[in-house]
Amino acid sequence: MSTKKSIRFFNDQKVRAVWSENDSKWYFSATDVVRAINNEEDYTKCRNYWKYLKGKFAKEGIQLVSDTNHFKFEAPDGKMRKADVLDNEAVQLLAKHYPNNRANAFLDWFTYAENSIGKLEIPETVLEELLQNALVHLDLLKTAAIRLLIFDDRVEIINPGSVMGGHWEVIEKEK
């Protein structure tokens, strides 16, 4: 039974992962990986493209997932559904054999980016809203990225942006 979840973002697309206690490794949603590589919002398009890629790779003798590589993720309709998942090696293999060069940047991010892995104790929708708020306040003139850090006891979002108007106004109560 998986107890840990992780959400990572590439091109503002979430890549969900679950920890398998049985295998002692992380598994990533295959559809999320395809969405991130293609920078595609439409979940159905990405799911169908993943099915196409899986069949194409199988014909070439490249098997990325097996019948046992499935975990339940929340689907767009809000229901928990089984989805194909990829371990670390399979994600790298998929990116290396991707039909176009879009996967190069994803592979660099996946291989070298810091990974924030921990038990997710707050709802996914809360994290999404926090990140949306950070994006609204992002200063596009700065080169630093928004960072989401998940610790055992807290979540931190580091945003190089600022409050609208450029400053905080401190109002002190009269005593």
C-alpha positions in Angstrom: 0.0 0.0 0.0 1.4 3.4 -0.9 1.4 6.0 1.8 3.5 8.8 0.4 2.5 11.1 -2.4 4.5 13.8 -4.2 3.6 16.4 -6.7 6.2 18.0 -8.9 5.7 20.7 -11.5 7.3 21.0 -14.9 6.0 23.7 -17.3 3.2 24.4 -14.8 2.0 20.8 -15.3 1.8 18.6 -12.3 3.6 15.2 -12.3 2.1 13.1 -9.5 4.0 10.3 -7.8 3.3 7.6 -5.3 5.7 5.7 -3.1 5.5 1.9 -3.2 6.4 0.3 0.1 6.7 -3.1 -1.7 9.2 -1.9 -4.2 10.8 0.9 -2.1 10.6 3.3 -5.0 8.6 6.2 -6.5 6.1 5.6 -9.4 5.0 8.5 -11.6 1.7 8.9 -13.4 2.5 8.1 -17.1 -0.2 10.5 -18.3 1.2 13.3 -16.2 4.6 12.7 -17.7 3.2 13.0 -21.2 1.2 16.1 -20.2 4.4 17.7 -18.8 6.5 16.9 -21.9 3.9 18.1 -24.3 2.8 21.1 -22.1 -0.8 20.0 -22.8 -3.8 20.9 -20.6 -6.2 18.4 -22.1 -6.1 15.2 -20.0 -8.0 13.1 -22.5 -5.5 14.0 -25.3 -2.6 13.1 -23.1 -4.2 9.8 -22.0 -4.9 8.9 -25.6 -1.3 9.9 -26.7 0.1 7.8 -23.8 -1.9 4.8 -25.0 -0.5 5.4 -28.6 3.1 5.6 -27.3 2.7 2.5 -25.1 1.5 0.5 -28.2 4.2 2.0 -30.4 7.0 1.2 -27.9 5.6 -2.3 -27.4 5.9 -3.0 -31.1 9.5 -1.8 -30.9 10.2 -4.1 -28.0 10.3 -1.4 -25.3 8.1 -2.2 -22.4 7.7 0.7 -20.0 4.9 -0.6 -17.8 3.5 -4.0 -16.9 0.1 -5.1 -15.9 1.1 -4.7 -12.2 2.3 -1.2 -12.6 -0.9 0.7 -11.7 -1.8 3.0 -8.8 -5.0 5.0 -8.2 -4.9 8.7 -8.9 -7.7 11.2 -8.8 -9.1 11.6 -12.3 -10.5 14.8 -13.7 -14.0 13.7 -12.7 -12.8 13.5 -9.1 -13.0 9.7 -8.9 -10.0 7.5 -8.0 -9.0 5.5 -11.0 -6.2 3.1 -11.8 -3.5 4.6 -14.0 -0.3 3.4 -15.6 2.7 4.4 -13.6 6.4 4.6 -14.5 9.4 4.1 -12.2 12.4 6.3 -12.4 14.1 4.2 -15.1 11.0 4.0 -17.2 10.4 7.8 -17.1 14.0 8.2 -18.4 13.5 5.5 -21.0 10.3 7.2 -22.2 11.9 10.6 -22.5 14.9 9.2 -24.4 12.7 7.4 -26.9 10.1 10.3 -27.2 9.2 10.9 -30.9 10.3 14.6 -30.8 12.9 16.7 -28.9 10.4 18.1 -26.4 11.4 15.5 -23.9 15.0 16.8 -23.5 14.1 19.7 -21.2 11.8 17.4 -19.2 14.6 14.7 -18.9 17.1 17.3 -17.6 14.5 18.6 -15.1 13.6 15.0 -14.0 17.2 13.9 -13.7 18.8 17.0 -12.0 16.0 18.9 -10.3 15.7 18.8 -6.5 13.0 16.4 -5.5 10.6 17.4 -2.7 9.3 14.1 -1.5 7.3 13.6 1.6 4.0 12.6 2.9 1.3 14.9 1.5 -1.0 15.7 4.4 -2.9 18.6 2.9 -5.3 18.4 0.0 -4.0 18.6 -3.5 -6.4 21.4 -4.3 -4.9 23.5 -1.5 -1.4 23.2 -3.0 -2.8 24.0 -6.5 -4.4 27.2 -5.1 -1.3 28.2 -3.3 0.7 27.8 -6.5 -1.8 29.7 -8.5 -1.5 32.5 -6.1 2.3 32.4 -6.5 1.9 32.5 -10.2 -0.4 35.5 -10.1 2.2 37.4 -8.1 5.2 36.2 -10.1 7.5 39.0 -11.3 8.3 38.0 -14.9 11.3 40.3 -14.9 13.1 38.1 -12.4 14.7 34.9 -13.6 14.2 32.9 -10.4 11.5 30.2 -10.4 8.7 29.6 -7.9 9.8 26.8 -5.5 7.4 24.5 -3.7 9.1 22.8 -0.7 7.3 20.1 1.2 8.6 19.2 4.6 7.3 16.8 7.2 5.7 19.6 9.3 5.0 22.4 6.7 4.8 23.5 3.1 6.8 26.5 1.9 6.4 28.4 -1.3 9.3 30.7 -2.3 8.2 33.3 -4.9 10.5 35.8 -6.4 7.5 38.0 -7.1 5.9 40.7 -4.9 2.6 42.0 -3.7 0.6 44.0 -6.2 1.7 47.6 -5.8 5.2 46.5 -4.9 5.2 46.8 -1.1 3.5 45.6 2.0 1.8 48.3 4.1 2.2 47.7 7.8 -0.7 48.9 9.9 -0.2 48.9 13.6 -3.0 49.0 16.1 -3.1 51.9 18.5 -2.6 50.8 22.1 
